[in-house]
Amino acid sequence: MRLLHTSDWHLGRSFHGVGMLDAQRAFIDQLVTFVRDEAIDVVLIAGDVYDRALPGVDVVRLLDDALVGLTGAGARVVLTSGNHDSAVRLGFASRLLERGGVHLRTRLTELDQPVLFPLDNADPEAGPVLAVYGIPWLEPRLVAEQLGVDTASHFEVTQAATARIRADLAARAGARTVHSVVLAHTFASGGISSDSERDLSIGGVGAVPLDLFDGFGYTALGHLHGRQELSAAVRYSGSPLAYSFSEAQHKKGSWLVDVDAAGIGAVREVLWEAPRTLAVLRGKLEELLTAGDHAWAESAYCQITLTDAQRPAQAMERLRSRFPDTLVLGFDPEGAGAAAKTSYSSKLAEAEDDLSICCGFLEHVRGRAADDGEAAVLAEALESVRLEGMSL
């Protein structure tokens, strides 16, 4: 059998205000073509299928198209819910969908109920079998009681979930050879072994130790967007598309896993073609507008940080004349010393008159001092206010 490990599709997500549904549709097309060409038997989706609990109608339709395309290409699908999904909504009609080759694992009661795939066509009833388990996103406060744990932590609930899976595997082992694959949407951290460190919190999400997945043939993780190998048998596929500029250097893809009667075999990377390049640029405005080595970024989505000592006027408009898809603009002046770091309240206390206060405010909010024309307009406005006050 051939398994394709994916996760974090985040259907319906936007990229800094730019809709990504067309790019996601292009990924689905790539995926279906790959599944057909490579004769993939099972597509795994380890959570965060949608980007939000209440996806739009067009987003739901895209998932429908994806599932129809994948099953039509000859694959079956096993998917779990992530923290962005509504487990109840995603799991709707799961028993009916299973008849069409789409296996949803979004309920706690189903996490130790594997999808079974015979590995011996000559003896499908008694020969070796692949058991694919799906652990949905476990919110500790909501599932601790159901899983029978006293402490509502990511470690405790994940430990209880994997213990249930091991118990099911042990019960099946006597009758036939069982190889296991586990899907989980979680933050797994290698090298955490002591009890005092087992609920390390990173970004508000508790990290679970890698050894919770010991003994499984392959663990297909979702949640982190960078494709990575934590161990030979525990991997993140990452998201199929970049969803932030921090992912500009990622090579988006999946893992192709071969399985036979002897168990998990070769695992190799699969790369997806990116619909748009991401560019993270930094420098002075004039240099960015004229430098030839930035020509490649003219068709990319851009995040640009300007380092000019003073914030240039109409910076975004001028940048977009060369880089039309500049989505994020930041400022980090070179040589900014202590004066630039002085608090606004301190500058306000040093102002000599109302005009200095107004000009100082303008400089504070935009990073560039008022020019003579702007100072004249402000002085005229202040004088008008003064005269109006006298007339009252």
C-alpha positions in Angstrom: 0.0 0.0 0.0 1.0 3.6 -0.5 -0.1 6.3 2.0 0.2 10.0 1.5 0.5 12.0 4.7 -1.0 15.6 4.5 -2.4 18.0 7.0 -3.3 21.7 7.6 -5.1 22.4 4.4 -6.8 25.4 6.1 -9.4 25.7 3.3 -10.9 29.2 3.3 -7.9 30.9 4.7 -6.7 34.3 3.4 -3.1 35.6 3.1 -2.8 39.1 4.5 -6.2 40.0 3.1 -5.8 38.1 -0.2 -8.2 35.2 -0.8 -6.5 31.9 -1.3 -9.4 29.7 -2.6 -8.0 29.6 -6.1 -4.6 28.6 -4.9 -6.1 26.0 -2.7 -8.1 24.7 -5.6 -4.9 24.5 -7.6 -3.3 22.4 -4.8 -6.3 20.1 -4.8 -5.8 19.6 -8.5 -2.1 18.8 -8.0 -3.0 16.4 -5.2 -5.6 14.5 -7.2 -3.3 14.2 -10.2 -0.5 12.9 -7.9 -2.8 10.4 -6.3 -3.9 9.0 -9.6 -0.4 9.0 -11.2 1.3 7.4 -8.2 -1.5 4.9 -7.4 -1.9 6.2 -3.8 -4.1 3.9 -1.8 -4.9 6.1 1.2 -4.7 9.9 1.7 -4.2 10.9 5.4 -5.3 14.4 6.5 -4.1 15.1 10.0 -6.4 18.0 11.0 -7.2 21.6 10.2 -9.0 20.7 7.1 -10.9 24.0 7.3 -9.5 27.3 8.6 -12.5 28.1 10.7 -15.3 26.2 12.5 -18.0 27.8 10.3 -16.5 27.6 6.7 -18.2 29.4 3.8 -20.4 27.6 1.3 -17.7 27.8 -1.4 -15.1 26.4 1.0 -17.3 23.4 1.9 -17.9 22.9 -1.8 -14.1 22.8 -2.4 -13.7 20.0 0.2 -16.5 18.1 -1.4 -14.7 18.4 -4.7 -11.5 17.3 -3.1 -13.0 14.2 -1.6 -14.8 13.3 -4.8 -11.6 13.8 -6.8 -9.4 11.7 -4.4 -11.8 8.8 -4.2 -12.4 8.9 -7.9 -8.6 8.7 -8.4 -8.7 5.4 -6.5 -7.7 6.4 -3.0 -9.5 6.2 0.3 -9.3 9.1 2.7 -8.8 9.1 6.5 -9.0 12.5 8.2 -9.1 13.9 11.7 -10.2 17.3 13.0 -7.8 20.0 14.1 -8.2 23.0 16.4 -9.5 25.1 13.6 -12.2 22.7 12.7 -15.6 22.1 14.3 -15.3 18.4 15.0 -19.1 18.0 15.1 -19.6 19.7 11.7 -16.7 18.1 10.0 -17.8 14.7 11.3 -21.3 15.0 9.9 -22.5 12.0 7.9 -19.3 10.1 8.8 -21.0 6.7 8.7 -22.5 7.4 5.3 -19.2 8.8 3.9 -17.4 5.7 5.0 -19.3 3.7 2.4 -17.7 5.9 -0.2 -14.2 5.5 1.1 -13.9 8.6 3.3 -13.3 7.8 6.9 -13.7 10.6 9.5 -12.2 10.4 12.9 -13.5 13.4 14.8 -15.1 11.9 17.9 -13.3 10.7 21.1 -15.3 7.5 21.0 -13.7 6.6 17.7 -10.1 7.3 18.4 -9.4 3.6 19.2 -11.6 2.3 16.4 -9.1 2.0 13.4 -9.8 1.9 9.7 -8.5 -1.5 8.7 -6.7 -2.1 5.4 -5.7 -5.7 4.5 -2.1 -6.0 3.3 -2.4 -9.5 1.8 -4.9 -9.7 -1.1 -4.7 -13.5 -1.1 -5.8 -13.7 2.5 -7.6 -10.4 3.4 -9.4 -11.9 6.4 -6.5 -13.5 8.3 -3.4 -12.0 6.7 -1.5 -8.9 8.0 -3.5 -5.7 8.3 -2.8 -2.0 8.5 -4.8 -0.3 11.3 -5.1 3.5 10.9 -6.2 5.4 14.0 -7.2 9.1 14.1 -6.8 11.2 17.2 -8.8 14.5 16.8 -7.7 17.7 18.3 -7.9 17.3 22.1 -8.8 20.4 24.0 -7.8 19.4 27.6 -10.5 21.2 29.5 -13.2 19.7 27.3 -12.0 16.1 27.1 -10.2 15.4 30.3 -13.2 13.9 32.1 -14.2 11.8 29.1 -10.7 10.4 28.8 -10.6 9.7 32.6 -7.7 11.9 33.5 -7.5 14.2 36.6 -5.3 16.9 35.1 -6.5 18.9 32.1 -3.2 19.1 30.3 -2.2 18.2 26.7 0.2 15.6 28.0 -2.4 13.8 30.1 -5.1 13.7 27.5 -2.8 12.6 24.7 -1.3 10.0 26.9 -4.8 8.6 27.7 -5.7 8.7 24.0 -2.5 6.8 22.9 -3.1 4.3 25.7 -6.5 3.5 24.3 -5.0 2.9 20.9 -2.3 0.6 22.4 -4.9 -1.4 24.2 -6.8 -1.9 21.0 -3.7 -3.0 19.2 -2.8 -5.4 21.9 -6.3 -6.9 21.7 -5.9 -7.4 17.9 -2.3 -8.8 17.9 -3.2 -12.4 18.8 -5.3 -13.1 15.7 -3.2 -11.6 13.0 -0.2 -9.3 12.3 -1.2 -5.7 12.8 0.8 -2.7 11.7 -0.3 0.7 12.9 -0.5 4.3 11.7 -1.7 7.1 14.0 -2.9 10.5 12.9 -2.8 13.2 15.6 -3.2 17.0 15.5 -0.9 18.2 18.3 2.4 19.9 19.2 5.0 17.2 19.7 8.4 18.1 21.1 11.4 15.7 21.0 13.7 15.3 23.9 11.1 15.8 26.7 11.4 12.9 29.0 10.9 14.1 32.6 7.5 14.4 34.2 8.2 18.0 35.2 8.7 19.0 31.6 5.9 17.0 30.0 3.4 19.9 29.7 5.8 22.5 28.3 3.7 25.3 26.8 4.7 26.9 23.6 2.5 29.6 22.0 -0.3 28.7 24.3 -0.3 25.1 23.2 1.0 22.4 25.5 3.8 20.3 23.9 3.6 16.6 24.3 6.7 14.4 24.4 7.7 12.4 21.4 7.8 9.1 23.3 4.0 9.1 23.6 4.1 7.8 20.0 6.7 5.1 20.6 5.7 1.7 19.2 3.5 2.9 16.4 4.6 2.1 12.9 4.1 5.6 11.7 2.7 8.8 13.3 1.3 11.3 10.9 1.2 14.7 12.7 -0.6 17.9 11.9 -0.6 21.4 13.5 2.9 22.7 12.6 3.1 24.2 9.1 6.7 23.3 8.4 7.3 19.8 7.0 9.7 18.0 9.3 11.0 14.7 10.6 11.0 14.4 14.4 12.1 10.7 14.1 12.0 8.1 11.4 8.4 7.2 12.5 7.1 10.5 13.6 6.7 13.4 11.1 4.8 16.6 10.3 3.7 17.0 6.7 3.2 20.7 7.2 0.7 22.8 5.3 0.5 22.5 1.5 0.6 26.2 1.0 2.5 29.0 2.8 0.1 30.9 5.1 2.5 33.5 6.5 5.8 35.2 5.4 7.6 33.3 8.1 7.1 30.3 5.8 8.8 31.9 2.8 11.7 29.5 3.0 9.6 26.4 3.5 9.5 23.7 0.8 5.8 22.7 0.9 5.0 19.1 0.4 3.9 15.8 2.0 5.3 12.4 3.0 4.8 9.3 0.8 4.8 6.2 3.0 5.1 2.6 1.6 3.6 -0.2 3.6 3.7 -4.0 3.0 3.1 -7.2 4.9 6.4 -6.6 6.8 5.3 -3.1 8.0 6.2 0.5 7.3 8.8 0.7 4.5 10.3 3.7 2.7 9.2 7.2 3.5 10.0 9.9 0.9 9.2 13.6 0.5 6.7 14.9 -2.0 6.9 18.6 -3.1 4.0 20.8 -4.2 4.3 23.5 -6.7 3.7 26.9 -5.1 1.2 29.2 -6.9 3.1 32.3 -5.8 6.6 33.1 -4.6 7.0 34.9 -1.3 9.6 37.6 -1.0 10.9 39.1 2.2 12.9 42.2 1.3 14.7 44.8 3.4 16.5 48.0 2.5 16.2 51.7 1.6 13.4 52.6 -0.6 15.4 53.9 -3.6 17.7 50.9 -3.5 14.7 48.5 -3.5 13.2 50.4 -6.5 16.3 50.3 -8.6 18.3 47.1 -7.6 18.4 44.6 -10.4 18.8 41.6 -8.0 15.2 42.2 -6.8 13.6 41.6 -10.2 12.5 38.1 -9.2 10.3 39.6 -6.5 8.2 41.8 -8.9 5.7 39.0 -9.4 5.8 37.7 -5.8 3.8 38.5 -2.7 6.1 40.8 -0.8 6.8 41.7 2.8 9.1 44.8 2.8 10.9 46.5 5.6 12.3 50.0 4.9 15.4 51.0 6.6 15.5 54.7 5.6 16.5 57.1 8.4 13.2 58.9 7.8 10.0 57.3 6.7 9.6 58.1 3.0 6.5 59.8 1.8 4.0 57.6 -0.2 6.2 54.6 0.6 3.6 51.9 -0.2 2.4 53.5 -3.4 6.0 53.8 -4.7 6.9 50.3 -3.7 3.8 48.9 -5.5 4.9 50.7 -8.7 7.6 47.9 -8.9 6.2 45.3 -6.5 2.5 45.4 -7.1 1.7 42.7 -4.6 3.4 44.2 -1.6 1.1 43.1 1.2 3.1 44.0 4.4 5.2 47.1 4.9 7.3 47.8 8.0 9.8 50.4 9.0 13.1 49.8 10.9 15.3 52.9 10.5 19.0 52.3 10.4 21.0 54.1 13.0 18.0 54.9 15.2 19.6 55.8 18.5 18.3 56.7 21.9 16.4 59.7 20.5 14.3 57.4 18.3 13.5 55.3 21.3 12.4 58.2 23.6 8.8 57.8 24.7 6.2 60.1 23.2 5.3 61.4 26.6 8.9 62.5 27.2 9.0 64.3 23.8 5.7 65.9 24.7 7.1 67.3 28.0 10.0 68.9 26.0 7.7 70.7 23.5 8.0 74.5 23.7 4.6 75.4 22.2 1.5 74.1 20.5 3.1 74.0 17.1 6.0 71.8 18.5 3.4 69.5 20.0 1.6 69.1 16.6 4.8 68.6 14.6 6.1 66.2 17.2 3.0 64.1 17.0 3.2 64.0 13.2 6.8 62.8 13.4 6.0 60.2 16.1 3.2 58.5 14.2 4.8 58.4 10.7 8.5 58.5 11.5 9.3 61.6 9.5 9.5 65.2 10.6 7.0 67.8 9.3 8.3 69.7 6.3 8.0 73.5 5.9 4.7 73.3 4.1 3.1 71.0 6.6 4.4 73.1 9.5 2.8 76.2 7.9 -0.5 74.5 7.5 -0.4 73.4 11.1 0.5 76.9 12.2 -2.4 78.4 10.2 -4.8 75.9 11.8 -3.6 76.7 15.3 -4.0 80.4 14.7 -7.5 79.9 13.4 -8.4 78.0 16.6 -6.8 80.7 18.7 -8.8 83.5 17.0 -12.0 81.5 17.2 -11.5 81.0 20.9 -10.9 84.8 21.4 -14.2 85.6 19.6 -16.2 83.4 22.0 
